């Protein structure tokens, strides 16, 4: 019995030893340490941290990096222009960056022979654009450390171009702040800080600034002008055959083309059915104010008071045909083309491809904008005659001549090409009456900015109308200033006249004719017509028309306390402020949010007093007691944001709390003051 027990123990012990040897066999029998597989280095393969812009600069041998703070795309356009000019003048390639996509801990590691450009727009009341918030926090936070362990950027070479609007109190605040913070950290600015004023002419401010800046840049960077050349940004290829269902005919994204469900945003607008549409001014009068109610039920779109709705218009038929004729492409407008960027880091293809010539000019390029002075100089070399070349060169070189003819005359690119070639631009454009210019289409793509959405404050309440968005907009139509080459003529805004077309079509009405000074048939005899049916008829279903929209969030919010008085200032809008406002205070004692976003809104509060200041020809329609017109001196106080704040403090005291404000100036208007004490 004892022998059996002893042998069991021996066998059990042997089993434990063998099990241990098996488990630790690698350590016992291996003479060399086990190699651990190492993941291949991304840096070695040229795919480092995608947020490291310094590594990208070194890898691409780029001596310039350009950061842009842009809300609507304007600052990005100027950033790309600077990159192109650096390449043309000095042969230097640039890295154009959205600051939201990069980290700035290694900003101090930018090589000494490189330069950083900051093209910064100011948004709202002295705020950074959405994509520049983190950059501004890094620059202004003294506790933020760069890779050197300090909040210092000794010797960093930089350039600043600021974009703003002088009618705002905090004019170019972000560009100025970037400049001040960099200087405080020891960085060295090249040239003067550029400041563009959108209230006057951003283009002229840029042109006036850039020449002296490039001179200072050449000296600081030890480069000479003339080392670059006119190299194209894109190649345009005509496709003999391509599946039509894969061709973009105005769609803004692959989701829209394939009708894939997804979030509706600026890259994928929602085609919103028109529920109702009305004319708010006198029918048959000289002016129009359209009110549209758009159905968003089932779209996933929501909105709050103060948000803006972005409307995606197309260009009017007459301007599309005019430029197609001027480019000699009218009979090839439906030809399918593909566009490739020769340097994606410098210039990305600005719209989806493949597409067609006609689609680019109708849906993607802003051909209805006033032609830029610098653009005219670029196009002059492709003129069909010496006279046409001399005309464009004169307009490009002479600032005063350009302002007198192009700016005051509100000439679009197609009209300028006709004018320079001696064509009659008032006639309906055809290939027979329009001289063709041999302008390569890649130059057109490079020179004309992207067509942007038009934003309007939403004039409905999300509580009363959660499944619809209302737009109330005065249709933009005015006369140009006559000059030696052209008399005064009607000028039509793109966005509001697009909506007016939709209103007429939705109600089964025809576009009215506009009285002209003579009886000749011309493009000025009727309102501009738009292809409101959309690409592939996507914006019309049976008799229902649709408007492509998305919602842009706003930081403007009314007081949460319904007892907080609010003062609203709306120069030129008068009773048109009322639709969204009255419904808002019905559920909260509701105030106005229904003003087009370029009008003024000011909110201030103080117990027991509420006041509304309005101006405009229809002031007598204002609601509320004790309405009265005041002296012109009060009107003068309300013609600037600073004046508005001054009036708020007169009415509410120095401690008045003033929130977000937007401004549009009205002249020669009567001010109505409505006050109430509680």
Helices and strands as residue ranges (DSSP letters): H 2-23, H 25-29, H 53-60, E 64-69, H 74-90, E 94-98, G 99-101, G 107-109, E 115-123, E 127-128, G 130-132, H 133-140, E 157-164, H 173-184, E 188-189, E 194-197, H 202-221, E 234-238, G 244-246, H 254-258, E 270-279, E 289-295, E 308-311, H 317-326, G 330-332, E 336-341, E 355-356, H 357-359, I 360-364, H 373-379, G 380-382, H 386-397, H 399-402, I 403-407, H 408-409, H 413-420, H 441-447, E 454-457, E 468-474, E 477-479, E 490-492, H 494-506, G 523-525, G 535-537, E 540-541, E 544-552, E 568-570, G 574-577, H 578-588, E 604-605, E 609-615, G 619-621, H 632-637, H 641-652, E 657-658, E 671-677
